[in-house]
Amino acid sequence: MVERVLARMASLQILGRSPVGAYLRLNEWIWDRLPRSVTARRPVRSFGHLVHSLVRLQDRQMYLGTFFLRNRPELELIGRLSKSKGKDRAVKIAILGPSNGAEVYSIAWAVRSAHPEVELRMEAVDISAEVVEAAQKGVYRVGRSELVDEPIFDRMTAKEMEDMFDRNGDWLRVKPWIKEGIVWRVGDAADPGLAAALGPQDMVVANRFLCHMRPLEAEECLRNLARLVAPGGLLFVSGVDLDVRTKVATALGWKPVPDLLEEIHEGDPSLRASWPHRYWGLEPIDKGRPDWMIRYASVFQLGASPQGQDGTTDRLRQGAGEATSAGPSSPSRDHRSSRE
């Protein structure tokens, strides 16, 4: 019933123009001026959910925006999992929709800095040949990136930039030891043949592009991406409509990984700050929901391991006291955008 009312509001036109955009802009202006103590109240938050439902009915488009070291708790967890899975073999990680390469190089740097003994084999897949070509070079101009229109280094310290790049004037080049073992491909995350092309992966990272798809399209794509994950492997998926992710995870029996769940959810403040007035905005965690863990988890274990018991989450809990940095010198910093 509510969905039908919102859909009618979204399609309403007066003198050939929709009043919804003006309403949302006014609402955003007021919301941004309210103190957090007010927006955190349940009645106000409920209104925020209503606004976000309306926003999500608007047209969507793909963005390339991203940052290096975008979500530090997520990088930390990838490092823990890589150490756990890579004791006697290479760890296979596929990154879908990696934009200009910032996410791929961030993962490689974070894991190899914290766990140099781990061998990584990475597959980076994007639908745009232009983007893949630029990302594979690993060369970036200091300042705001023209390709993604973002200040992509804003979340890095000077020491981290020194560790990750060789500098030549205004240009930064990713260091060779970080680029090792990365294969770049042009491909479509929704392609049913992708699983056969890549083979089973220990981890699949599909962040911040599904939100730009319509829900039914995103659901179909997410189900396809699950086919890339080896039995007992992990799927990282943020930047997606939570209703879509919850529906697919529940239907396919995915096991939410509780480790750093809340930290990862809050780890990209730009997504949190975009709620409720951007369709990619990420709602605050509501532990009053009976499904809160599966709704707010960004990491899931899929299927059973070949032996029937992978033990990944148990080992993660045992390692919870390990170093919590994303690398040797990565203090926690506030981290936008959607790819937004």
SERO-127641 format. One record per residue: residue in one letter; x, y, z of N, C-alpha, C in turn. Coordinates in steps of 0.02 Angstrom, whole numbers, plus 50000, padded with zeros to 5 digits. Example, Ala and Ser with C-alpha at 12.3 -4.5 7.8 and 13.67 -1.06 7.14 Angstrom:
% residues 2
A506604971650390506154977550390506604983550390
S506424988850354506844994750357506455000250394
//
This chain:
% residues 340
M500424994050000500005000050000500445006350000
V500935006550046501385012350050501775013149986
E502005007349958502385007649897501985010649839
R501335008749836500915011349782500815018949789
V500725021149852500635028349864501265032149844
L501845029549863502475032849846502585032949771
A502415027449738502495027149666502055032349631
R501455033349657501005038449628501285045449641
M501575046549700501875053049715502455054349667
A502875049249657503455050049614503275051649542
S502695049249520502485050349451502035056449443
L501865059749498501425065549496501755071349459
Q501365074749418501615080649383501105086249387
I501355092249396500935098349396501215103049344
L500795104649296501005108949240501615105949205
G501615099249200502145095749164502785094649204
R502775096549268503385095749309503205092049374
S503675088249398503565084549460503735088949521
P503285089249570503435093049631503865089149680
V503995082849665504355078549713505065081049724
G505395083049669506085085449676506135091449722
A505675096249714505685102249757505555100249830
Y505085095649839504935093249907505555090049940
L505895085949902506485082449929507045087349944
R507135092349901507665097349914507525101249977
L506895103149987506715106650047506805102250108
N506595095950101506665091250156507405090250175
E507825089850124508545088950137508835095050172
W508625100950151508875107150182508705107250256
I508105105250273507895105050343508265099550381
W508305093550351508615087750384509345089250402
D509695092250355510415093550366510545098650422
R510025102250441510105107250494509845104750562
L509595098650563509375095750626509965092550662
P510005093350728510535089950765510455082450763
R511005078750769510985071550766510535068550820
S510505071850877510075069450930509335069250910
V509155073550862508465073650838508365068350783
T508825068150734508745063350679508825056150702
A509125055050760509205048250786508575045750821
R508095050050834507485047950868507065043550821
R506745038450849506395033550809505865036650763
P505435041350786504935044150740505255047850681
V505805051550695506145055150641506485050250594
R506785045050623507105039950581506585036450537
S505995035150564505465032050524505265036450466
F505245043050478505105047650424505665047350372
G506285046750396506855046150351506795040050306
H506555034450333506455028550292505935029750238
L505415033550255504895035150206505185039450150
V505585044450169505905048750119506375044650074
H506765040250105507235036150066506865031550017
S506295028950038505895024749993505665028749932
L505495035049943505295039349887505895040949842
V506455042449872507065043949835507265038049790
R507195032049816507405026049779506975024749717
L506415028149711505995027349652506225031749594
Q506695036149608506935040649556507425037049510
D507585040149453508045037249404508735036349435
R509085031249412509765029849436510245030049378
Q510875031349394511395031249343512045028949375
M512495026149334513115023549360513615029149374
Y513955028649432514485033349450515145029549456
L515685032949444516345029949452516695032249516
G516385036949552516705039949611516945034949662
T517555035849687517835031349737518425034749772
F518725031249820519315033649857519795027949869
F520415029449880520885024549908520735023749982
L520815017650007520705015950078520015018450101
R519515016850062518855019750072518525017350137
N518565010850150518245008050210518765003850247
R519075006850297519635003650332519434997250369
P518874997050405518684990750437518594985050386
E518334986650328518254981550276518944978950253
L519414983350244520094981350225520404977050279
E520284978850342520544974850397520274967750395
L519624967050383519314960450381519574956350322
I519654959550264519934955950207520634953350224
G521024957450260521684955250281521644949150328
R521204949350376521124943650422520924937350385
L520444938050340520204932250302520754929550256
S521134934050226521674931850182522204927950221
K522364930350280522844926750322522584919950341
S521944919550358521634913250379521614908250322
K521444910650262521364906050205522014904750168
G522534908950178523134908450138523724905250173
K523594900750219524144897750257524574893050214
D524264889650167524644884750127524494885250052
R524194890750031524034891549960523894898849945
A523854900449880523694907349860522954908749874
V522804914949891522114917149903521864920549840
K521284918249816520994920949755520454925949773
I520524932149748520044937449761519834940549695
A519174940949683518914944349624518574950849647
I518734956349613518434962849628518034964949567
L517384965949576516934967949522516794975449526
G516774978649467516634985749465517144989949502
P517794988849490518314992249530518454999449510
S518075002249463518165009149444518885010449422
N519205015649449519875017549426520435013449457
G520255008249494520755003849523520915005249596
A520625010549624520785012449693520625006749742
E520055003449732519864998149778520324992149771
V520504990349711520944984649699521624985749731
Y521924991549718522584992949746522554993849822
S522004996449847521934997149920521934990249953
I521574985549924521544978749952522234975449948
A522564975949890523224972849883523724975849931
W523724982449938524184985749984524054983850056
A523414984050076523234982550145523424975550165
V523274970650122523414963650138524164962450138
R524514964850087525234963450082525644967250134
S525394972950155525754976750207525684973350275
A525074971150291524954968050356525144960750358
H525104957250301525234950050299525654948350237
P526294950250238526714949350179526814942050159
E526654937450204526744930350189526174927650145
V525624931450138525044929150100525154930450026
E525044925249985525084925949912524384927449885
L524324932949848523674934949821523654933849745
R523084931349722522934931249651522274934749642
M522304940449608521724944849605521474945649533
E520814945649526520484946949462520074953349469
A520204958349427519844964649429519434965249366
V518764965849372518314965549315517874971749314
D517874975349258517434981049249517134980949179
I516544983549172516194983249108516474988249058
S516844993349082517104998549039517834997249020
A517964996548955518654995448932519095001448948
E518815007348943519195013548958519415013649031
V518955011749075519105011649146519635006349162
V519565000449132520044995049144520744997049121
E520785000249063521435002449037521765007449084
A521375012249109521645017249154521845014149220
A521425009849247521565006749312522185002349310
Q522274998649256522834994049249523504997849250
K523505003849224524125007849224524325009749295
G523835010949338523985012749407524335019349414
V524175024149372524495030749373523955035949385
Y524075040449434523555045249454523875052049464
R523495057149446523715064049458523525066149528
V523965069649562523825072249628523235077049624
G522785076649673522215080949674521585077249655
R521135080649622520485077749604520545073849539
S520335067649541520375063349482519865065549429
E520095066349367519635068149313519185062249294
L519435056149298519045050349278518455049249324
V518555049849389518015048349436517745054649470
D518045060449456517815066849484517775066649560
E518305064249591518345063849664519055065349688
P519135068049748519805068749778520015061949806
I520255057549764520325050449780520835048949835
F521265053749852521775052649903521585055549971
D520995058349976520805061950037520815057750100
R520745051250094520705046950153521365043550171
M521905045950140522565043050152522995047950190
T523445045250231523945049350263524535050250215
A524965055050230525555056150189526005049850188
K526055046550245526465040450250526175034850207
E525525034150207525205029050167525305030350093
M525265036650073525385038350002526105036749983
E526565038150028527275036550016527375029050009
D527025025150051527085017850048526795014849984
M526255017849959525895014749903526125017149835
F526405023249831526545026249765527265028449758
D527505028349696528115031849677527885038449645
R528195043849667527965050449644528455053449595
N528165056549542528545060249493528165066649477
G528355071949511527995078249504527285077649529
D526805079149486526095078849505525795072049493
W526205067149475525945060449458526165055249510
L525705050749525525835045249571525745038649535
R526225034149543526195027549512526195022149566
V525715017649562525675012149611526315007949607
K526595006349664527225002649666527144995549639
P527664992949606527614986349573527414980749619
W527654980749682527494975149727526754974849744
I526414980449738525694980649750525314978049688
K525574979349628525234977549566525324970149549
E525784966749582525914959749567525294955449575
G525204950749530524674945749538523974948249524
I523914954049491523244956849474523124956049399
V522574952749382522374952049312521764956449301
W521804960649249521264965349234520864962849175
R520204963049180519764960549128519194965449115
V518974965549052518344968849035517804963549039
G517294964749079516764959849087516164962849121
D515604959349118514974961549146514804957349207
A514694960649264514544956949325513904952849319
A513474954649272512844951049263512894945349213
D513484944449184513574939249133513584932249164
P513124927849145513114921149174513754917149161
G514134919149109514754915649094515354917949134
L515264922849178515824925549216516124920449263
A515714916349295515964911349342516434906449308
A516264904349248516694899749212517344903049190
A517294909549174517894913149151518394914249207
L518144915649268518584917149324518764911049365
G518314906349370518414900649415518224902449486
P518184897549531517974898749600518454903449636
Q518174908049675518564913049710518474912349786
D519024913249823518974913249896518564919149921
M518654924849888518274930849906518064934449843
V517454936849844517194941049790516984947749821
V517244953149793517094959949818516684963449765
A516064965149783515594968349735515284974349770
N515664979649775515474985449815515264991449773
R514724994649794514535001349773514405002149698
F514134996949667513874997949599513174995049591
L512994990249632512324987349627511784992449645
C511964997249687511475002349707511245006649649
H511635006849595511465010849537511015007149488
M510865000849504510404996849462509704996949492
R509204995949451508534994949475508514988549517
P508084988349567508084982549613508064975749580
L507634974749531507594968049499508244966349462
E508534971449430509164970449395509724968949444
A509734972649499510244971549550510184964649582
E509564962549593509464955849623509724950449577
E509574950949513509814945949465510574945849462
C510874951849462511604952349460511924949449523
L511624950849581511904948349644511874940749646
R511334937849623511294930549620511834927649574
N511964931149520512494928849474513174929249506
L513304934649544513954935349577514084929949629
A513544927649660513624922349710513914916049679
R513824915049615514084909149581514844909349574
L515144915149584515874915749580516214913249644
V515844912849699516144911449764516234903949774
A516834901949791516964894849805516584892649867
P516434886149874516104883749935516484885749997
G516134888950044516454891450104516794898150096
G516744901050035517064907450022516644913350046
L516904919350036516604925350063516404930150007
L515824933250017515584938449972515534945050010
F515904950149987515864956950013515404960849967
V514854963449994514394967149951514084972949990
S514324978849978514044984950007513854989649949
G513514995149966513284999549913512764996149870
V512264993249903511724989749869511084991149910
D510504991249877509884992049914509844986649967
L509734988550029509734983650083509164978650075
D508594980850048508044976150036508244970749986
V508614972649935508844967849885509334962949916
R509834965549951510334961149981510024956450032
T509574958950074509254954850124508844949350092
K508474951050039508064946050004508484940449975
V509024942249941509434937149909509804933049962
A510094936350012510454932750064510014927750101
T509404929850115508934925450150508734919550105
A508574921050042508344915749997508884910649983
L509514912749980510054908249963510414905450025
G510194907450084510474904650145511174906950161
W511344913150143512004915650158512084916650233
K512694915550258512834916350329513184923050340
P512864927850375513194934350387513804933450432
V514344936750414514954936650455514894942250506
P514884940650571514764945850622515364950150636
D515964947850620516574951450636516584958350602
L516674963550641516714970450617516084972550578
L515524969350591514914970850554514724978250560
E514684980650622514484987550633515014992450609
E515654990650619516194995150598516194995950522
I516084990450485516074990850412515464994850389
H514894993850421514284997550403514405005050411
E514765007050463514905014050476515555016350444
G515915011850410516595013150388516665017950329
D516115019250294516135024050239515625029550254
P515835034650292515375039850314515005043450258
S515305043450198514975046850142514315043350124
L514295036750130513675033150117513165034450172
R513405034450234512955035750290512685042850287
A513115047550270512905054650268512415055950211
S512395051450161511955052450104511235050150117
W511135046650173510455044350190510095049850228
P509455051150214509005047450169508895050650101
H509295055650082509115059650023509475057649959
R509875052349961510165049549900509995042149898
Y509845039549840509625032549837510165027749860
W510805029849855511355025549878511495026349953
G511135030849986511245032150057511125025850099
L511505025150152511495019150194511155020750261
E510605017450275510225018750335510605016750398
P510455019950455510785018050518510565011150540
I510995007750576510835001050601510265001450652
D509784997050644509214996550690509204989450719
K509474988750779509504982150810508834979750836
G508324983950830507654981750848507334977350795
R507624977050736507374972750683507564965550696
P507104960750688507294953750699507804951250649
D507854954550591508334952350539508944956950536
W509094960350591509594965750586510284963250565
M510484957350586511154955050568511224953650494
I510724950350465510774948850394510654955050352
R510254959850378510114965950341510734970550338
Y511094970950392511634975850396512334972850386
A512374966250380513024963150364513214964850293
S513844966350283514104967650215514524961750190
V514644956850234515064951150217514684944750234
F514694939950187514324933750196514754927850177
Q514674922350215514984916050196514464912050157
L514684909350100514214905950055514364898550053
G513844894550060513924887350051514354884150104
A514494877850095514924874150142515604873350111
S516114872750154516784871350130516814864250104
P517314862450065517354855650039517344850450095
Q517594852050154517594847350210516954847850250
G516524852750232515894853450266515914858650321
Q516514860250347516574865250400517174869650385
D517044875850369517594880350353517904883450415
G517474885050463517734887950525517984894950519
T517824898450465518094905150453517914909950509
T517274910350527517074915250576517354913550645
D517434907250661517734905450725518454907750728
R518834906750673519524908850673519584916450675
L519094919850644519104927150646519014929650717
R518544926550754518434928650823519054927550865
Q519404921950852520014920550889520544925750874
G520524928450812521024933350792520814940450802
A520274941450841520004948250849520494952850884
G520964949950920521444954150955522044956050913
E522054953850849522614955550807522614962950790
A523144965250759523204972350740522594974450701
T522334980250715521724982550683521844987650629
S522454988750609522594993550555522504990150488
A522364994150437522314991550369522994990650338
G523514992650372524194991950348524664993950404
P525304994450391525784995950445525715002850474
S525415007450436525355014250462524695017250440
S524145014150463523485016450439523025017950496
P523125023650532522685025350586521975026350562
S521495024850604520785025450584520625032850569
R520325033850511520145040650491519435040650466
D519115046450472518465046950443518525046350368
H518135042350351518135041550280517595046050254
R516515048650054515935049050015515925043849965
S515505045449932515275044649866514905038249859
S514615036949809514345030249799514845027249752
R515145023849726515415023149661514795024949624
E514305029149713514445034149763514635030149816
//
